[in-house]
Amino acid sequence: MSHPSIAVRTYLIIYVVLIGLTILTATIAITARLGAWEVPVALGIATVKTILVGLFFMHLLHSPRLIWLFMIIGVLFLAAFIGLTLTDYQTRSWGARP
């Protein structure tokens, strides 16, 4: 099964966008005072970068549905593990003595 070829220009554009988002993340971390929004903004930018890398550099854009299914299952398991870990972390102080 062959994938449609992606033009070199597309790779260069995605590369420049990734570099720009990295610079934006660093600039926000150094100069912006977003308070409680710093981490969500940084994670949002990281999510966009991850999606771009997955779609174009890992060729998920033209992959069969089975590959998409496994990717979605992996993301759901990761979310479940992180959620369960955070739940455990938040309940650790319930049994502590004052």
C-alpha positions as CSV (number, residue, x, y, z in Angstrom):
1,M,0.0,0.0,0.0
2,S,1.5,3.3,-1.1
3,H,0.9,6.6,0.5
4,P,0.5,9.8,-1.5
5,S,3.7,11.7,-1.5
6,I,3.9,14.9,0.5
7,A,5.8,17.8,-1.2
8,V,9.0,19.0,0.3
9,R,7.5,22.4,0.6
10,T,4.8,21.1,2.9
11,Y,7.5,19.6,5.2
12,L,9.4,22.9,5.2
13,I,6.2,24.8,6.1
14,I,5.4,22.4,8.9
15,Y,9.0,22.6,10.1
16,V,8.8,26.4,10.2
17,V,5.5,26.3,12.1
18,L,7.0,23.9,14.6
19,I,10.0,26.2,15.2
20,G,7.6,29.2,15.5
21,L,5.5,27.4,18.1
22,T,8.6,26.4,20.0
23,I,9.8,30.0,20.0
24,L,6.3,31.1,21.1
25,T,6.3,28.6,24.0
26,A,9.7,29.9,25.2
27,T,8.7,33.5,24.8
28,I,5.5,32.9,26.8
29,A,7.5,31.1,29.5
30,I,10.0,33.9,29.8
31,T,8.1,37.1,29.3
32,A,4.3,36.6,29.7
33,R,2.8,36.5,33.2
34,L,-0.3,34.5,32.6
35,G,-0.6,33.2,36.1
36,A,-2.6,30.0,36.3
37,W,-3.0,30.0,32.4
38,E,0.8,29.4,31.7
39,V,0.7,25.7,32.0
40,P,-2.6,25.2,30.0
41,V,-1.3,27.5,27.2
42,A,2.0,25.6,27.1
43,L,0.3,22.3,27.0
44,G,-2.1,23.5,24.3
45,I,0.9,24.6,22.1
46,A,2.6,21.2,22.8
47,T,-0.6,19.4,21.7
48,V,-0.7,21.3,18.4
49,K,3.0,20.5,17.8
50,T,2.3,16.8,18.6
51,I,-0.6,16.6,16.2
52,L,1.5,18.3,13.4
53,V,4.4,15.9,13.9
54,G,2.0,12.9,14.0
55,L,0.0,13.9,10.9
56,F,2.9,14.9,8.6
57,F,6.2,13.5,9.8
58,M,4.8,10.2,11.0
59,H,2.4,10.0,8.0
60,L,-0.7,9.4,10.0
61,L,-2.7,11.7,7.7
62,H,-2.8,9.0,5.0
63,S,-2.8,6.0,7.2
64,P,-5.5,3.3,7.2
65,R,-8.3,3.4,9.8
66,L,-6.8,0.6,11.8
67,I,-3.7,2.8,12.5
68,W,-6.0,5.6,13.6
69,L,-7.9,3.2,15.9
70,F,-4.7,2.1,17.6
71,M,-3.6,5.7,18.0
72,I,-6.9,6.7,19.5
73,I,-6.8,3.7,21.9
74,G,-3.3,4.7,22.9
75,V,-4.3,8.3,23.6
76,L,-7.3,7.1,25.7
77,F,-5.2,4.8,27.7
78,L,-2.7,7.5,28.4
79,A,-5.5,9.9,29.5
80,A,-6.9,7.1,31.8
81,F,-3.5,6.4,33.3
82,I,-2.8,10.1,33.9
83,G,-6.3,10.6,35.3
84,L,-6.0,7.7,37.7
85,T,-2.6,8.8,38.8
86,L,-3.9,12.3,39.5
87,T,-6.9,10.9,41.4
88,D,-4.5,8.8,43.6
89,Y,-2.3,11.8,44.2
90,Q,-5.2,13.9,45.3
91,T,-6.6,11.4,47.7
92,R,-3.2,10.7,49.5
93,S,-3.9,13.3,52.2
94,W,-7.2,11.9,53.3
95,G,-5.7,9.3,55.6
96,A,-3.0,11.6,57.1
97,R,-3.1,12.5,60.7
98,P,-3.1,16.2,61.7
